Amino acid sequence: MAAPDNEKSRLDDAARAGWLYFIAGHTQDEIAKMLQVSRASAQRLVSLCLAERLITFRLEHPIAACMELASRLKARFDLVHCDVVPTDPAAPLSNAGIAERSANLLETTLRSETPVIVALGTGRAVRAAVERVSPIERPDHQIVSLVGNISADGSASFYDTVGRLADRTGARHYPMPLPFLMSSEDERNRMVRIDPIARVRAVAAKADLRLIGIGQMDQKAQVHVDGFVTREELLEMMRLGAVGEVTGWAYDAKGKLIKGGTNKRLTSIPPQIPAEATTIAAAVGAAKVPSIKAALAGRVINGLITDEATARAVLDR
């Protein structure tokens, strides 16, 4: 019989604490700060790791390899946050693991009694993360969208997340009620200066946490599959050198934003490059490896949540 979710989570936390203590050599005070628990809780987790025989001379738990990969990614790309989850052999493209860790990150941020601003992109991983967030009353927090949520045919995006997270927190929320793309650069410039939109953008500029997805730029690009850009627009961006996109903003292999194409008509809030606020991408899959590498190299993001197979591919020179 499989262990209940709360028991599995408890063992995961114990394994994490054990790795930090016995392998990485951190003190229990340091572990408490890293895991955002009390020193007594950190001590209990380390003891549980031993009692459950998760560690002997090495950590006997799949999370050990993941934590090593996360540590290497943080060091190589100077990340402020990195989580690597085990790859599901039966479903290597599953978002379940990264959604769970992203939800944990959101919950940790939202537990703050001090008002915080959380900015969200769209996409499958971000939506799945929001669906896993436990309800918590935080009316002083603010949730803001980074992305215009209306597609070319006028329909709202299924992957819009801001309203859903606001429902779970009671926080004020700021959607981006604009088409993903405008018909021209001039029209885009006029629309983003409209007072309500300018206010949303001002809130987003002060975000404490940005959680976004990373999209590949190939024939199966999500922005095309989901109907936000046409095939011709996608091919144009690929010809201009686009290898990935965050919140619709396409960038090249060095992580530099493309100067033409759909980027000229995009209403989404541009990424800060290099990222200043905590900007964490949740992404998984071999097809996204070039996009993730470029985003890391160009400092489009300064945090990553991914799985073991993707992490290894990103680290592979």
N, C-alpha and C positions, 0 to 999 in steps of 0.2 A: 504493500500500500504506500502511495506517495505521501511524503510529509506535508502537513498543512502549510499554506503559504506563509503564515506567521512564524512557523518553526523553521522553514527554509530561510526566511529573511534573517531570523536570529542567528542561524549557523553561518550565513553569509557575512553578517556583521562580525561574528566571532572570528571567522577566517581572515577577514580584513584586518581586525585588530591584531591577530596573531602574526600575520605577515609583517605588519608595521613594527611590531615589537621584536620578533625573533629574527626576521630576515633583514628588514631595513634598519633596525637598530634604534628606533625611536623610543623615547621615554613614554611612560604612561600619561604624563602631563601633555606631551606633544600629541599623543594619539587622541586624547580627549578633545583637544582643539581641532585636530583634523577631522574627526568624526562628529564634532559638535555635540558631545555628550559630557557628562560630569566625569571627573577623574575616577570616582568609584565605579561608574558604569564601564569605563574603559578597562579598569582592573578586572571586573567581572567577565567582560568579553574575552580578555586574554586567558583567564582561568577556564572559561567554557571551551575555548579553542583547545586547551590541553586535555580537559576532561572528555571531550568528544573525540579525541585522538585525530583531530584535523591536522595536527603537526607532530612529527616525531623529530627526525633530524632535518626534515624539510616539511613544507606545508602540503598535506595530503588533501588537497581540495582544488577543484578546477579554477577557482578564482585566483590562485597563486600565479599561474602563467599570465592571466589577464592583468593582474596588478603589475607584474614585471613589464609587460608591454606598455601599460599606461605610464609607468615611470620613465620608460625610454622615450615615449612620445613627448612627455612633458619636458624632458631634458633637451631633446633635439630641437623642438620647435618653441621652446620657452613659453609653454602654456600655463595659464592660471588654473586650469581645471582639465582633467582628463579621466574618463571612465572607459574601461574596456570590459565587455561582457562576453561570456562564452558563446561560441557559434553553435547554433542548433544544426547538427548534421542533416536532420530530416527537412529542415526549412532554412537554408543558408541565407535567404533574403528576408527572413522574418524580422519585423520591427519590434517584436515583443520585448526582447531584452533591453534594447536601447530606450524603448518607451518607458520601461519600468525605472531605469536609472534616471531618465529625464524627469519623470514624475517625482522621483525622490529629490532631485535638485530643486524643482519647483516648490515642493512642500517645505524643504529646508528654508528656502528664501521666503516663502509666505508665512512661516511661523514667526518671523520677526515682528516684534511689537512696534518697532519703528516703521513708519510708512515707507514702503518701497514701490518702485515702478518696475513692472515686468513687461517687456516688449516681446511680442510673438510674431514669428513668421507663420507660414501655412505649410501644408503638406501632411503626408501620412504619419510620419514619425511624431511630429509636433502634436497633431490631433490625438494620436494614440496616447501620448504622454498626458495630455490634459484630461482625457477620459479616466486616467488612473489616479488623478489627484483626489485625495480625501477631502470632503467638505470641511471648511474652516472659516469662521467668521472674521474677516479682516476688512471692514468697510473703509479703513483709512488707506488701504493700498490702491494702486491704480494699475489697470491692465490696458495695454495699448497695442494696436495693430501696426505692423511695419509695412503691410501690403494692401494695395487696393483689392477689394474682394469681389469685384463684379467682372464677369467674363465678357467676351465679345458679343454674345447673344443676349446680354442683359441679366443672366441668371447669377445668383450668388454662389460663391465657391462652397462646395461641400466641406472643404478642409479649413474653413474659417474657424478660428479657435478662441478668439477674444471673448465673445459672448458666453461661451461654454465655461471658460475659467471664471468669468465674473459671476455666473450662476453659483459656482461652487465656493466662492469666497465672499460674496456680497460686496466686492470691490467696485469702485467706479471703473467704467470701461470706455474705451475710445476706439471704435471701429474706424476703418478707412473707407468711407462710402464713395469710392471712385472706381471707374473701370481700371483694370490692370494696365491697359495701354490706352493712350489717347490717339487721335487720328494724326496729330502732328506735334512737333516739339513746342510750337507756340501755344497750342491749346493746352498741352501739359503744363507749361509754365504759368498760364493764366489760372488753371484749376488749382494748382497747389498753393497759389497765393490767396485763394478764397479764405476768409477769416476762420470758419470752422475747421477747415483742413489745415490751415497754418497752425491752429491751436493743437491739433492732434500731433502734428510734426514736432511742435515745441515740447510736448510731453514726452514723445519718443526720444528726443535728443537727450533727455535727462534720465533715461532708463538705467536702473541698477543692474539689470540682467536682460540680455537679449538671447532668446532661444529660437533657433532657426533650423531649417533643413538645408541640405546641399543637393542641388539638382545637376545631373549630368547633361551635357549638350551633345546629344547624338540623336539617332532616329527615334529613340524611345524616351526622349527628354520629357520630364513630367509636365513642363509648361506647355508642351505641344499636345501630349496625350490628354491633358485635362482641359484643352480647348482655349488656352490663354494666348497662344501664338499660332499662326498658321505654319504650314510646312515650308512655305516660301520664306517666311520670317526666320524660322529656325535655320534653314540652309544659309541664309544671308549671315546670321551670327556665326555659324560654323566657318564660313569663308573668311570672316573677319578674325578668326582665331579663337573663338570662344570654346572653352573646355568645361566650364561649369557655371552655375548661377546660384546666388543666394538672394532670396526675396525678389527674384526676377532679374536682378542685376548680373549680367553676364561678364565673365572675366577670362583672361587668357591663361596660358600655362605658367606665367610668372605671378599670377594673382592680380594683374592690373585690369581695371575695368575697361571694357571695350568702349571706344569713343563714339561709335556709330550704331546703326541698326536700331533694334527695339529699345536699347538703353536711352535713346534720345526722347522716347515717348512714354517711358515708364513712370508710373505715379508712385511706386513704392519708395519708401525712405531709403536713400543711399546708405550703404555700409560705411562706417568710419574705417579708413585704411591709413595707417595701421589701426587695428581695433583698439579703442580706448576703454570703453565700458566692457564689462564681462560679456563676451559674445561667444556663445557656445553652440556648435552645430551638432545635430544628431543625424548620423548618416551611416548606412551599411551597404555592402555589396561590391563585388568586383568592378561593376560598371562605373561606380562612383569614385574609384581609387584616384584616377587622374584629377577629378574635380576636387577631391579632398586634399591631395598633395599640393595643388595649385593654391587653394585657399589657405593652407598652412604656410606655404612658402611666401605668399604675398601678405601675410598677416591680416587677411580678410577676417579671420576668426582667431581667437586666442584661447579657445577651449574646444574639446571634442568628446563626443560620446559615440562609441562605435563598438563593433564586435571583434573577436580575436582574429578571424581570418582577414578582415579588412585592415586591422591594425598592422598585421604582419606584412601585408601587401604594401601599405603606406611606408613602412620602415625599410622595405626592401629597396636597396639602391639599384 
